[in-house]
């Protein structure tokens, strides 16, 4: 971050902290990931995909939603980099991405709602 002259001196030594403030783009990445938490169904689908690889039809059945609605959530999760897909013939399978962001979000969801991982 560029040198900033603060209008008020409150006696705090902020220079060291200000040197390490991430860019606005970095904060936007975090905001985009947190946007995924704005819908409970999407969070639920993501959590399921942290524990298994599934197709749209099975996910629809698991969360009691239409396939188009589930596909919409999957598109958003995939665009944000939280899930990945693979095609096998005509079927597409989805699972959580093996990234630090996906792992942190998974752990955060479980900590916030005190869910125990079935694989733990």
PERASUL-V247685 format. One record per backbone hydrogen bond with DSSP energy under -0.5 kcal/mol. NH is the residue of the N-H (numbers start at 1). CO is the residue of the C=O. Records with the same first field share a line. If there is no record, write none. Layout:
# PERASUL-V247685
NH->CO, CO
This chain:
# PERASUL-V247685
6->4
10->8
14->12
18->14
19->15
20->16, 17
21->18
27->23
28->24
29->25
30->26
31->27
32->28
33->29
34->30
35->31
36->32, 33
37->34
38->35
39->36
43->39
44->40
45->41
46->42
47->43
48->44
49->45
50->46, 47
51->48
52->48
54->94
56->92
59->55
60->56
61->57
62->58
63->59
64->60
65->60
70->66
71->67
72->68
73->69
74->70
75->71
76->72
77->73
78->74
79->75
80->76
81->78
82->77
83->77
84->95
86->93
88->91
91->88
93->86
94->54
95->84
96->49
97->82
99->97
103->99
104->100
105->101
106->102
107->103
108->104
109->105
110->106
111->107
112->108
113->109
114->110
115->110
117->115
120->117
